[in-house]
Amino acid sequence: MKSRYGILIQWSDEDDCFVVTLPDFADGVMQPCADGSTYEEAAKNAVEVLELLVETYQEEGKPLPEPKTFPHQSLQVA
């Protein structure tokens, strides 16, 4: 699935794993919404949750949230 939705992955000392939040879906989904014992596992789980969310929204006829984007800026590497 190709999407523009952001995924935030952070380490949680309390949970002893990486936890995932989906900022664009913060109003409609309990956060964090996925986790993983490795960063890669958390990312994989995040994509699965994101795919399910998009599919569910579409099946229920709910409008998808507008993806948050950063304003266009030229990146300069030192």
mmCIF file of the N, C-alpha and C atoms, coordinates in Angstrom:
data_MODEL
# 
_entry.id   MODEL 
# 
loop_
_atom_site.group_PDB 
_atom_site.id 
_atom_site.type_symbol 
_atom_site.label_atom_id 
_atom_site.label_alt_id 
_atom_site.label_comp_id 
_atom_site.label_asym_id 
_atom_site.label_entity_id 
_atom_site.label_seq_id 
_atom_site.pdbx_PDB_ins_code 
_atom_site.Cartn_x 
_atom_site.Cartn_y 
_atom_site.Cartn_z 
_atom_site.occupancy 
_atom_site.B_iso_or_equiv 
_atom_site.pdbx_formal_charge 
_atom_site.auth_seq_id 
_atom_site.auth_comp_id 
_atom_site.auth_asym_id 
_atom_site.auth_atom_id 
_atom_site.pdbx_PDB_model_num 
ATOM 1   N N  . MET A 1 1  ? 0.846   -1.180 0.000  1.00 0.00 ? 1  MET A N  1 
ATOM 2   C CA . MET A 1 1  ? 0.000   0.000  0.000  1.00 0.00 ? 1  MET A CA 1 
ATOM 3   C C  . MET A 1 1  ? 0.891   1.242  0.000  1.00 0.00 ? 1  MET A C  1 
ATOM 4   N N  . LYS A 1 2  ? 0.556   2.170  -0.838 1.00 0.00 ? 2  LYS A N  1 
ATOM 5   C CA . LYS A 1 2  ? 1.291   3.429  -0.878 1.00 0.00 ? 2  LYS A CA 1 
ATOM 6   C C  . LYS A 1 2  ? 0.423   4.475  -0.194 1.00 0.00 ? 2  LYS A C  1 
ATOM 7   N N  . SER A 1 3  ? 0.943   5.063  0.869  1.00 0.00 ? 3  SER A N  1 
ATOM 8   C CA . SER A 1 3  ? 0.180   6.090  1.565  1.00 0.00 ? 3  SER A CA 1 
ATOM 9   C C  . SER A 1 3  ? 1.111   7.192  2.024  1.00 0.00 ? 3  SER A C  1 
ATOM 10  N N  . ARG A 1 4  ? 0.510   8.294  2.398  1.00 0.00 ? 4  ARG A N  1 
ATOM 11  C CA . ARG A 1 4  ? 1.279   9.437  2.902  1.00 0.00 ? 4  ARG A CA 1 
ATOM 12  C C  . ARG A 1 4  ? 1.113   9.612  4.401  1.00 0.00 ? 4  ARG A C  1 
ATOM 13  N N  . TYR A 1 5  ? 0.552   8.628  5.062  1.00 0.00 ? 5  TYR A N  1 
ATOM 14  C CA . TYR A 1 5  ? 0.331   8.741  6.499  1.00 0.00 ? 5  TYR A CA 1 
ATOM 15  C C  . TYR A 1 5  ? 1.629   8.508  7.256  1.00 0.00 ? 5  TYR A C  1 
ATOM 16  N N  . GLY A 1 6  ? 1.835   9.333  8.281  1.00 0.00 ? 6  GLY A N  1 
ATOM 17  C CA . GLY A 1 6  ? 3.034   9.220  9.104  1.00 0.00 ? 6  GLY A CA 1 
ATOM 18  C C  . GLY A 1 6  ? 2.916   8.120  10.136 1.00 0.00 ? 6  GLY A C  1 
ATOM 19  N N  . ILE A 1 7  ? 4.055   7.559  10.462 1.00 0.00 ? 7  ILE A N  1 
ATOM 20  C CA . ILE A 1 7  ? 4.164   6.533  11.494 1.00 0.00 ? 7  ILE A CA 1 
ATOM 21  C C  . ILE A 1 7  ? 5.254   6.989  12.452 1.00 0.00 ? 7  ILE A C  1 
ATOM 22  N N  . LEU A 1 8  ? 4.944   7.027  13.734 1.00 0.00 ? 8  LEU A N  1 
ATOM 23  C CA . LEU A 1 8  ? 5.921   7.418  14.748 1.00 0.00 ? 8  LEU A CA 1 
ATOM 24  C C  . LEU A 1 8  ? 6.254   6.188  15.578 1.00 0.00 ? 8  LEU A C  1 
ATOM 25  N N  . ILE A 1 9  ? 7.544   5.839  15.608 1.00 0.00 ? 9  ILE A N  1 
ATOM 26  C CA . ILE A 1 9  ? 8.005   4.673  16.369 1.00 0.00 ? 9  ILE A CA 1 
ATOM 27  C C  . ILE A 1 9  ? 8.977   5.172  17.425 1.00 0.00 ? 9  ILE A C  1 
ATOM 28  N N  . GLN A 1 10 ? 8.692   4.815  18.683 1.00 0.00 ? 10 GLN A N  1 
ATOM 29  C CA . GLN A 1 10 ? 9.537   5.247  19.787 1.00 0.00 ? 10 GLN A CA 1 
ATOM 30  C C  . GLN A 1 10 ? 9.763   4.083  20.742 1.00 0.00 ? 10 GLN A C  1 
ATOM 31  N N  . TRP A 1 11 ? 10.919  4.096  21.402 1.00 0.00 ? 11 TRP A N  1 
ATOM 32  C CA . TRP A 1 11 ? 11.204  3.090  22.417 1.00 0.00 ? 11 TRP A CA 1 
ATOM 33  C C  . TRP A 1 11 ? 10.448  3.437  23.695 1.00 0.00 ? 11 TRP A C  1 
ATOM 34  N N  . SER A 1 12 ? 9.876   2.424  24.338 1.00 0.00 ? 12 SER A N  1 
ATOM 35  C CA . SER A 1 12 ? 9.178   2.603  25.607 1.00 0.00 ? 12 SER A CA 1 
ATOM 36  C C  . SER A 1 12 ? 9.884   1.771  26.671 1.00 0.00 ? 12 SER A C  1 
ATOM 37  N N  . ASP A 1 13 ? 10.518  2.454  27.645 1.00 0.00 ? 13 ASP A N  1 
ATOM 38  C CA . ASP A 1 13 ? 11.135  1.729  28.762 1.00 0.00 ? 13 ASP A CA 1 
ATOM 39  C C  . ASP A 1 13 ? 10.078  0.990  29.564 1.00 0.00 ? 13 ASP A C  1 
ATOM 40  N N  . GLU A 1 14 ? 8.931   1.629  29.730 1.00 0.00 ? 14 GLU A N  1 
ATOM 41  C CA . GLU A 1 14 ? 7.852   1.040  30.523 1.00 0.00 ? 14 GLU A CA 1 
ATOM 42  C C  . GLU A 1 14 ? 7.367   -0.281 29.917 1.00 0.00 ? 14 GLU A C  1 
ATOM 43  N N  . ASP A 1 15 ? 7.247   -0.313 28.586 1.00 0.00 ? 15 ASP A N  1 
ATOM 44  C CA . ASP A 1 15 ? 6.747   -1.504 27.914 1.00 0.00 ? 15 ASP A CA 1 
ATOM 45  C C  . ASP A 1 15 ? 7.868   -2.428 27.432 1.00 0.00 ? 15 ASP A C  1 
ATOM 46  N N  . ASP A 1 16 ? 9.104   -1.944 27.477 1.00 0.00 ? 16 ASP A N  1 
ATOM 47  C CA . ASP A 1 16 ? 10.271  -2.697 27.047 1.00 0.00 ? 16 ASP A CA 1 
ATOM 48  C C  . ASP A 1 16 ? 10.140  -3.150 25.586 1.00 0.00 ? 16 ASP A C  1 
ATOM 49  N N  . CYS A 1 17 ? 9.661   -2.224 24.749 1.00 0.00 ? 17 CYS A N  1 
ATOM 50  C CA . CYS A 1 17 ? 9.521   -2.496 23.317 1.00 0.00 ? 17 CYS A CA 1 
ATOM 51  C C  . CYS A 1 17 ? 9.345   -1.173 22.578 1.00 0.00 ? 17 CYS A C  1 
ATOM 52  N N  . PHE A 1 18 ? 9.345   -1.259 21.265 1.00 0.00 ? 18 PHE A N  1 
ATOM 53  C CA . PHE A 1 18 ? 9.048   -0.096 20.447 1.00 0.00 ? 18 PHE A CA 1 
ATOM 54  C C  . PHE A 1 18 ? 7.534   0.027  20.319 1.00 0.00 ? 18 PHE A C  1 
ATOM 55  N N  . VAL A 1 19 ? 7.011   1.229  20.500 1.00 0.00 ? 19 VAL A N  1 
ATOM 56  C CA . VAL A 1 19 ? 5.575   1.463  20.373 1.00 0.00 ? 19 VAL A CA 1 
ATOM 57  C C  . VAL A 1 19 ? 5.320   2.399  19.201 1.00 0.00 ? 19 VAL A C  1 
ATOM 58  N N  . VAL A 1 20 ? 4.154   2.216  18.591 1.00 0.00 ? 20 VAL A N  1 
ATOM 59  C CA . VAL A 1 20 ? 3.808   2.929  17.367 1.00 0.00 ? 20 VAL A CA 1 
ATOM 60  C C  . VAL A 1 20 ? 2.587   3.801  17.593 1.00 0.00 ? 20 VAL A C  1 
ATOM 61  N N  . THR A 1 21 ? 2.668   5.038  17.117 1.00 0.00 ? 21 THR A N  1 
ATOM 62  C CA . THR A 1 21 ? 1.492   5.896  17.060 1.00 0.00 ? 21 THR A CA 1 
ATOM 63  C C  . THR A 1 21 ? 1.303   6.333  15.610 1.00 0.00 ? 21 THR A C  1 
ATOM 64  N N  . LEU A 1 22 ? 0.053   6.545  15.259 1.00 0.00 ? 22 LEU A N  1 
ATOM 65  C CA . LEU A 1 22 ? -0.314  7.030  13.929 1.00 0.00 ? 22 LEU A CA 1 
ATOM 66  C C  . LEU A 1 22 ? -0.947  8.400  14.118 1.00 0.00 ? 22 LEU A C  1 
ATOM 67  N N  . PRO A 1 23 ? -0.155  9.469  14.038 1.00 0.00 ? 23 PRO A N  1 
ATOM 68  C CA . PRO A 1 23 ? -0.643  10.814 14.348 1.00 0.00 ? 23 PRO A CA 1 
ATOM 69  C C  . PRO A 1 23 ? -1.881  11.231 13.553 1.00 0.00 ? 23 PRO A C  1 
ATOM 70  N N  . ASP A 1 24 ? -1.981  10.812 12.299 1.00 0.00 ? 24 ASP A N  1 
ATOM 71  C CA . ASP A 1 24 ? -3.124  11.212 11.476 1.00 0.00 ? 24 ASP A CA 1 
ATOM 72  C C  . ASP A 1 24 ? -4.427  10.567 11.935 1.00 0.00 ? 24 ASP A C  1 
ATOM 73  N N  . PHE A 1 25 ? -4.336  9.489  12.685 1.00 0.00 ? 25 PHE A N  1 
ATOM 74  C CA . PHE A 1 25 ? -5.514  8.777  13.165 1.00 0.00 ? 25 PHE A CA 1 
ATOM 75  C C  . PHE A 1 25 ? -5.695  8.931  14.674 1.00 0.00 ? 25 PHE A C  1 
ATOM 76  N N  . ALA A 1 26 ? -5.022  9.912  15.276 1.00 0.00 ? 26 ALA A N  1 
ATOM 77  C CA . ALA A 1 26 ? -5.042  10.082 16.731 1.00 0.00 ? 26 ALA A CA 1 
ATOM 78  C C  . ALA A 1 26 ? -6.450  10.291 17.291 1.00 0.00 ? 26 ALA A C  1 
ATOM 79  N N  . ASP A 1 27 ? -7.333  10.927 16.533 1.00 0.00 ? 27 ASP A N  1 
ATOM 80  C CA . ASP A 1 27 ? -8.689  11.184 17.025 1.00 0.00 ? 27 ASP A CA 1 
ATOM 81  C C  . ASP A 1 27 ? -9.586  9.958  16.966 1.00 0.00 ? 27 ASP A C  1 
ATOM 82  N N  . GLY A 1 28 ? -9.256  8.972  16.116 1.00 0.00 ? 28 GLY A N  1 
ATOM 83  C CA . GLY A 1 28 ? -10.157 7.846  15.922 1.00 0.00 ? 28 GLY A CA 1 
ATOM 84  C C  . GLY A 1 28 ? -9.645  6.507  16.400 1.00 0.00 ? 28 GLY A C  1 
ATOM 85  N N  . VAL A 1 29 ? -8.386  6.456  16.858 1.00 0.00 ? 29 VAL A N  1 
ATOM 86  C CA . VAL A 1 29 ? -7.788  5.180  17.230 1.00 0.00 ? 29 VAL A CA 1 
ATOM 87  C C  . VAL A 1 29 ? -7.011  5.341  18.526 1.00 0.00 ? 29 VAL A C  1 
ATOM 88  N N  . MET A 1 30 ? -7.154  4.362  19.416 1.00 0.00 ? 30 MET A N  1 
ATOM 89  C CA . MET A 1 30 ? -6.393  4.385  20.664 1.00 0.00 ? 30 MET A CA 1 
ATOM 90  C C  . MET A 1 30 ? -4.896  4.310  20.332 1.00 0.00 ? 30 MET A C  1 
ATOM 91  N N  . GLN A 1 31 ? -4.110  5.134  20.991 1.00 0.00 ? 31 GLN A N  1 
ATOM 92  C CA . GLN A 1 31 ? -2.672  5.182  20.745 1.00 0.00 ? 31 GLN A CA 1 
ATOM 93  C C  . GLN A 1 31 ? -1.923  4.785  22.013 1.00 0.00 ? 31 GLN A C  1 
ATOM 94  N N  . PRO A 1 32 ? -0.773  4.133  21.947 1.00 0.00 ? 32 PRO A N  1 
ATOM 95  C CA . PRO A 1 32 ? -0.178  3.585  20.748 1.00 0.00 ? 32 PRO A CA 1 
ATOM 96  C C  . PRO A 1 32 ? -1.028  2.443  20.198 1.00 0.00 ? 32 PRO A C  1 
ATOM 97  N N  . CYS A 1 33 ? -0.887  2.192  18.897 1.00 0.00 ? 33 CYS A N  1 
ATOM 98  C CA . CYS A 1 33 ? -1.767  1.229  18.240 1.00 0.00 ? 33 CYS A CA 1 
ATOM 99  C C  . CYS A 1 33 ? -1.042  -0.037 17.803 1.00 0.00 ? 33 CYS A C  1 
ATOM 100 N N  . ALA A 1 34 ? 0.272   -0.088 17.972 1.00 0.00 ? 34 ALA A N  1 
ATOM 101 C CA . ALA A 1 34 ? 1.043   -1.282 17.624 1.00 0.00 ? 34 ALA A CA 1 
ATOM 102 C C  . ALA A 1 34 ? 2.361   -1.230 18.380 1.00 0.00 ? 34 ALA A C  1 
ATOM 103 N N  . ASP A 1 35 ? 3.066   -2.349 18.372 1.00 0.00 ? 35 ASP A N  1 
ATOM 104 C CA . ASP A 1 35 ? 4.373   -2.393 19.016 1.00 0.00 ? 35 ASP A CA 1 
ATOM 105 C C  . ASP A 1 35 ? 5.221   -3.477 18.361 1.00 0.00 ? 35 ASP A C  1 
ATOM 106 N N  . GLY A 1 36 ? 6.428   -3.606 18.844 1.00 0.00 ? 36 GLY A N  1 
ATOM 107 C CA . GLY A 1 36 ? 7.328   -4.652 18.364 1.00 0.00 ? 36 GLY A CA 1 
ATOM 108 C C  . GLY A 1 36 ? 8.570   -4.707 19.220 1.00 0.00 ? 36 GLY A C  1 
ATOM 109 N N  . SER A 1 37 ? 9.159   -5.888 19.300 1.00 0.00 ? 37 SER A N  1 
ATOM 110 C CA . SER A 1 37 ? 10.372  -6.036 20.105 1.00 0.00 ? 37 SER A CA 1 
ATOM 111 C C  . SER A 1 37 ? 11.587  -5.447 19.395 1.00 0.00 ? 37 SER A C  1 
ATOM 112 N N  . THR A 1 38 ? 11.487  -5.271 18.071 1.00 0.00 ? 38 THR A N  1 
ATOM 113 C CA . THR A 1 38 ? 12.531  -4.585 17.307 1.00 0.00 ? 38 THR A CA 1 
ATOM 114 C C  . THR A 1 38 ? 11.880  -3.433 16.548 1.00 0.00 ? 38 THR A C  1 
ATOM 115 N N  . TYR A 1 39 ? 12.702  -2.512 16.091 1.00 0.00 ? 39 TYR A N  1 
ATOM 116 C CA . TYR A 1 39 ? 12.196  -1.386 15.301 1.00 0.00 ? 39 TYR A CA 1 
ATOM 117 C C  . TYR A 1 39 ? 11.523  -1.898 14.037 1.00 0.00 ? 39 TYR A C  1 
ATOM 118 N N  . GLU A 1 40 ? 12.166  -2.870 13.392 1.00 0.00 ? 40 GLU A N  1 
ATOM 119 C CA . GLU A 1 40 ? 11.640  -3.433 12.147 1.00 0.00 ? 40 GLU A CA 1 
ATOM 120 C C  . GLU A 1 40 ? 10.289  -4.098 12.362 1.00 0.00 ? 40 GLU A C  1 
ATOM 121 N N  . GLU A 1 41 ? 10.153  -4.832 13.459 1.00 0.00 ? 41 GLU A N  1 
ATOM 122 C CA . GLU A 1 41 ? 8.883   -5.493 13.768 1.00 0.00 ? 41 GLU A CA 1 
ATOM 123 C C  . GLU A 1 41 ? 7.793   -4.450 14.042 1.00 0.00 ? 41 GLU A C  1 
ATOM 124 N N  . ALA A 1 42 ? 8.137   -3.400 14.765 1.00 0.00 ? 42 ALA A N  1 
ATOM 125 C CA . ALA A 1 42 ? 7.168   -2.338 15.039 1.00 0.00 ? 42 ALA A CA 1 
ATOM 126 C C  . ALA A 1 42 ? 6.733   -1.667 13.741 1.00 0.00 ? 42 ALA A C  1 
ATOM 127 N N  . ALA A 1 43 ? 7.676   -1.430 12.827 1.00 0.00 ? 43 ALA A N  1 
ATOM 128 C CA . ALA A 1 43 ? 7.341   -0.809 11.544 1.00 0.00 ? 43 ALA A CA 1 
ATOM 129 C C  . ALA A 1 43 ? 6.417   -1.712 10.734 1.00 0.00 ? 43 ALA A C  1 
ATOM 130 N N  . LYS A 1 44 ? 6.699   -3.003 10.695 1.00 0.00 ? 44 LYS A N  1 
ATOM 131 C CA . LYS A 1 44 ? 5.860   -3.964 9.973  1.00 0.00 ? 44 LYS A CA 1 
ATOM 132 C C  . LYS A 1 44 ? 4.452   -3.974 10.557 1.00 0.00 ? 44 LYS A C  1 
ATOM 133 N N  . ASN A 1 45 ? 4.364   -4.015 11.876 1.00 0.00 ? 45 ASN A N  1 
ATOM 134 C CA . ASN A 1 45 ? 3.051   -4.022 12.543 1.00 0.00 ? 45 ASN A CA 1 
ATOM 135 C C  . ASN A 1 45 ? 2.308   -2.717 12.296 1.00 0.00 ? 45 ASN A C  1 
ATOM 136 N N  . ALA A 1 46 ? 3.033   -1.614 12.251 1.00 0.00 ? 46 ALA A N  1 
ATOM 137 C CA . ALA A 1 46 ? 2.411   -0.309 11.993 1.00 0.00 ? 46 ALA A CA 1 
ATOM 138 C C  . ALA A 1 46 ? 1.783   -0.272 10.610 1.00 0.00 ? 46 ALA A C  1 
ATOM 139 N N  . VAL A 1 47 ? 2.491   -0.788 9.621  1.00 0.00 ? 47 VAL A N  1 
ATOM 140 C CA . VAL A 1 47 ? 1.967   -0.803 8.256  1.00 0.00 ? 47 VAL A CA 1 
ATOM 141 C C  . VAL A 1 47 ? 0.711   -1.667 8.192  1.00 0.00 ? 47 VAL A C  1 
ATOM 142 N N  . GLU A 1 48 ? 0.705   -2.808 8.878  1.00 0.00 ? 48 GLU A N  1 
ATOM 143 C CA . GLU A 1 48 ? -0.473  -3.678 8.892  1.00 0.00 ? 48 GLU A CA 1 
ATOM 144 C C  . GLU A 1 48 ? -1.674  -2.965 9.510  1.00 0.00 ? 48 GLU A C  1 
ATOM 145 N N  . VAL A 1 49 ? -1.451  -2.280 10.633 1.00 0.00 ? 49 VAL A N  1 
ATOM 146 C CA . VAL A 1 49 ? -2.538  -1.548 11.282 1.00 0.00 ? 49 VAL A CA 1 
ATOM 147 C C  . VAL A 1 49 ? -3.032  -0.428 10.375 1.00 0.00 ? 49 VAL A C  1 
ATOM 148 N N  . LEU A 1 50 ? -2.123  0.285  9.762  1.00 0.00 ? 50 LEU A N  1 
ATOM 149 C CA . LEU A 1 50 ? -2.489  1.378  8.862  1.00 0.00 ? 50 LEU A CA 1 
ATOM 150 C C  . LEU A 1 50 ? -3.326  0.860  7.691  1.00 0.00 ? 50 LEU A C  1 
ATOM 151 N N  . GLU A 1 51 ? -2.922  -0.258 7.102  1.00 0.00 ? 51 GLU A N  1 
ATOM 152 C CA . GLU A 1 51 ? -3.687  -0.844 6.000  1.00 0.00 ? 51 GLU A CA 1 
ATOM 153 C C  . GLU A 1 51 ? -5.096  -1.229 6.450  1.00 0.00 ? 51 GLU A C  1 
ATOM 154 N N  . LEU A 1 52 ? -5.196  -1.828 7.639  1.00 0.00 ? 52 LEU A N  1 
ATOM 155 C CA . LEU A 1 52 ? -6.509  -2.209 8.169  1.00 0.00 ? 52 LEU A CA 1 
ATOM 156 C C  . LEU A 1 52 ? -7.383  -0.987 8.442  1.00 0.00 ? 52 LEU A C  1 
ATOM 157 N N  . LEU A 1 53 ? -6.783  0.060  8.972  1.00 0.00 ? 53 LEU A N  1 
ATOM 158 C CA . LEU A 1 53 ? -7.536  1.283  9.246  1.00 0.00 ? 53 LEU A CA 1 
ATOM 159 C C  . LEU A 1 53 ? -8.099  1.883  7.964  1.00 0.00 ? 53 LEU A C  1 
ATOM 160 N N  . VAL A 1 54 ? -7.266  2.000  6.940  1.00 0.00 ? 54 VAL A N  1 
ATOM 161 C CA . VAL A 1 54 ? -7.716  2.573  5.672  1.00 0.00 ? 54 VAL A CA 1 
ATOM 162 C C  . VAL A 1 54 ? -8.835  1.716  5.097  1.00 0.00 ? 54 VAL A C  1 
ATOM 163 N N  . GLU A 1 55 ? -8.649  0.412  5.110  1.00 0.00 ? 55 GLU A N  1 
ATOM 164 C CA . GLU A 1 55 ? -9.669  -0.503 4.591  1.00 0.00 ? 55 GLU A CA 1 
ATOM 165 C C  . GLU A 1 55 ? -10.981 -0.367 5.367  1.00 0.00 ? 55 GLU A C  1 
ATOM 166 N N  . THR A 1 56 ? -10.900 -0.304 6.677  1.00 0.00 ? 56 THR A N  1 
ATOM 167 C CA . THR A 1 56 ? -12.098 -0.190 7.517  1.00 0.00 ? 56 THR A CA 1 
ATOM 168 C C  . THR A 1 56 ? -12.816 1.128  7.269  1.00 0.00 ? 56 THR A C  1 
ATOM 169 N N  . TYR A 1 57 ? -12.072 2.210  7.221  1.00 0.00 ? 57 TYR A N  1 
ATOM 170 C CA . TYR A 1 57 ? -12.681 3.520  6.943  1.00 0.00 ? 57 TYR A CA 1 
ATOM 171 C C  . TYR A 1 57 ? -13.419 3.489  5.609  1.00 0.00 ? 57 TYR A C  1 
ATOM 172 N N  . GLN A 1 58 ? -12.780 2.908  4.594  1.00 0.00 ? 58 GLN A N  1 
ATOM 173 C CA . GLN A 1 58 ? -13.399 2.854  3.268  1.00 0.00 ? 58 GLN A CA 1 
ATOM 174 C C  . GLN A 1 58 ? -14.648 1.978  3.276  1.00 0.00 ? 58 GLN A C  1 
ATOM 175 N N  . GLU A 1 59 ? -14.590 0.827  3.934  1.00 0.00 ? 59 GLU A N  1 
ATOM 176 C CA . GLU A 1 59 ? -15.746 -0.067 4.002  1.00 0.00 ? 59 GLU A CA 1 
ATOM 177 C C  . GLU A 1 59 ? -16.919 0.581  4.728  1.00 0.00 ? 59 GLU A C  1 
ATOM 178 N N  . GLU A 1 60 ? -16.614 1.379  5.748  1.00 0.00 ? 60 GLU A N  1 
ATOM 179 C CA . GLU A 1 60 ? -17.662 2.031  6.533  1.00 0.00 ? 60 GLU A CA 1 
ATOM 180 C C  . GLU A 1 60 ? -18.089 3.368  5.942  1.00 0.00 ? 60 GLU A C  1 
ATOM 181 N N  . GLY A 1 61 ? -17.459 3.768  4.855  1.00 0.00 ? 61 GLY A N  1 
ATOM 182 C CA . GLY A 1 61 ? -17.806 5.032  4.218  1.00 0.00 ? 61 GLY A CA 1 
ATOM 183 C C  . GLY A 1 61 ? -17.375 6.253  5.002  1.00 0.00 ? 61 GLY A C  1 
ATOM 184 N N  . LYS A 1 62 ? -16.427 6.077  5.919  1.00 0.00 ? 62 LYS A N  1 
ATOM 185 C CA . LYS A 1 62 ? -15.926 7.199  6.707  1.00 0.00 ? 62 LYS A CA 1 
ATOM 186 C C  . LYS A 1 62 ? -14.837 7.915  5.922  1.00 0.00 ? 62 LYS A C  1 
ATOM 187 N N  . PRO A 1 63 ? -14.797 9.235  6.001  1.00 0.00 ? 63 PRO A N  1 
ATOM 188 C CA . PRO A 1 63 ? -13.725 9.953  5.301  1.00 0.00 ? 63 PRO A CA 1 
ATOM 189 C C  . PRO A 1 63 ? -12.379 9.704  5.979  1.00 0.00 ? 63 PRO A C  1 
ATOM 190 N N  . LEU A 1 64 ? -11.373 9.473  5.161  1.00 0.00 ? 64 LEU A N  1 
ATOM 191 C CA . LEU A 1 64 ? -10.028 9.286  5.699  1.00 0.00 ? 64 LEU A CA 1 
ATOM 192 C C  . LEU A 1 64 ? -9.474  10.628 6.146  1.00 0.00 ? 64 LEU A C  1 
ATOM 193 N N  . PRO A 1 65 ? -8.696  10.640 7.224  1.00 0.00 ? 65 PRO A N  1 
ATOM 194 C CA . PRO A 1 65 ? -8.087  11.906 7.639  1.00 0.00 ? 65 PRO A CA 1 
ATOM 195 C C  . PRO A 1 65 ? -7.098  12.395 6.586  1.00 0.00 ? 65 PRO A C  1 
ATOM 196 N N  . GLU A 1 66 ? -6.951  13.680 6.519  1.00 0.00 ? 66 GLU A N  1 
ATOM 197 C CA . GLU A 1 66 ? -5.981  14.282 5.603  1.00 0.00 ? 66 GLU A CA 1 
ATOM 198 C C  . GLU A 1 66 ? -4.585  14.041 6.171  1.00 0.00 ? 66 GLU A C  1 
ATOM 199 N N  . PRO A 1 67 ? -3.670  13.476 5.390  1.00 0.00 ? 67 PRO A N  1 
ATOM 200 C CA . PRO A 1 67 ? -2.311  13.251 5.906  1.00 0.00 ? 67 PRO A CA 1 
ATOM 201 C C  . PRO A 1 67 ? -1.630  14.575 6.251  1.00 0.00 ? 67 PRO A C  1 
ATOM 202 N N  . LYS A 1 68 ? -0.965  14.587 7.400  1.00 0.00 ? 68 LYS A N  1 
ATOM 203 C CA . LYS A 1 68 ? -0.186  15.764 7.783  1.00 0.00 ? 68 LYS A CA 1 
ATOM 204 C C  . LYS A 1 68 ? 1.116   15.730 6.977  1.00 0.00 ? 68 LYS A C  1 
ATOM 205 N N  . THR A 1 69 ? 1.496   16.865 6.446  1.00 0.00 ? 69 THR A N  1 
ATOM 206 C CA . THR A 1 69 ? 2.737   16.940 5.681  1.00 0.00 ? 69 THR A CA 1 
ATOM 207 C C  . THR A 1 69 ? 3.558   18.127 6.159  1.00 0.00 ? 69 THR A C  1 
ATOM 208 N N  . PHE A 1 70 ? 4.840   18.053 5.915  1.00 0.00 ? 70 PHE A N  1 
ATOM 209 C CA . PHE A 1 70 ? 5.727   19.157 6.227  1.00 0.00 ? 70 PHE A CA 1 
ATOM 210 C C  . PHE A 1 70 ? 5.712   20.127 5.059  1.00 0.00 ? 70 PHE A C  1 
ATOM 211 N N  . PRO A 1 71 ? 5.842   21.418 5.326  1.00 0.00 ? 71 PRO A N  1 
ATOM 212 C CA . PRO A 1 71 ? 5.939   22.371 4.233  1.00 0.00 ? 71 PRO A CA 1 
ATOM 213 C C  . PRO A 1 71 ? 7.197   22.077 3.409  1.00 0.00 ? 71 PRO A C  1 
ATOM 214 N N  . HIS A 1 72 ? 7.111   22.354 2.132  1.00 0.00 ? 72 HIS A N  1 
ATOM 215 C CA . HIS A 1 72 ? 8.251   22.096 1.251  1.00 0.00 ? 72 HIS A CA 1 
ATOM 216 C C  . HIS A 1 72 ? 9.430   22.988 1.637  1.00 0.00 ? 72 HIS A C  1 
ATOM 217 N N  . GLN A 1 73 ? 10.550  22.349 1.884  1.00 0.00 ? 73 GLN A N  1 
ATOM 218 C CA . GLN A 1 73 ? 11.788  23.071 2.175  1.00 0.00 ? 73 GLN A CA 1 
ATOM 219 C C  . GLN A 1 73 ? 12.930  22.323 1.495  1.00 0.00 ? 73 GLN A C  1 
ATOM 220 N N  . SER A 1 74 ? 13.878  23.047 0.997  1.00 0.00 ? 74 SER A N  1 
ATOM 221 C CA . SER A 1 74 ? 15.062  22.414 0.433  1.00 0.00 ? 74 SER A CA 1 
ATOM 222 C C  . SER A 1 74 ? 15.956  21.954 1.572  1.00 0.00 ? 74 SER A C  1 
ATOM 223 N N  . LEU A 1 75 ? 16.387  20.715 1.502  1.00 0.00 ? 75 LEU A N  1 
ATOM 224 C CA . LEU A 1 75 ? 17.289  20.192 2.515  1.00 0.00 ? 75 LEU A CA 1 
ATOM 225 C C  . LEU A 1 75 ? 18.714  20.459 2.099  1.00 0.00 ? 75 LEU A C  1 
ATOM 226 N N  . GLN A 1 76 ? 19.508  20.935 3.031  1.00 0.00 ? 76 GLN A N  1 
ATOM 227 C CA . GLN A 1 76 ? 20.903  21.190 2.756  1.00 0.00 ? 76 GLN A CA 1 
ATOM 228 C C  . GLN A 1 76 ? 21.729  20.297 3.652  1.00 0.00 ? 76 GLN A C  1 
ATOM 229 N N  . VAL A 1 77 ? 22.611  19.534 3.048  1.00 0.00 ? 77 VAL A N  1 
ATOM 230 C CA . VAL A 1 77 ? 23.468  18.628 3.796  1.00 0.00 ? 77 VAL A CA 1 
ATOM 231 C C  . VAL A 1 77 ? 24.826  19.283 3.952  1.00 0.00 ? 77 VAL A C  1 
ATOM 232 N N  . ALA A 1 78 ? 25.304  19.343 5.177  1.00 0.00 ? 78 ALA A N  1 
ATOM 233 C CA . ALA A 1 78 ? 26.601  19.991 5.452  1.00 0.00 ? 78 ALA A CA 1 
ATOM 234 C C  . ALA A 1 78 ? 27.734  19.054 5.129  1.00 0.00 ? 78 ALA A C  1 
# 
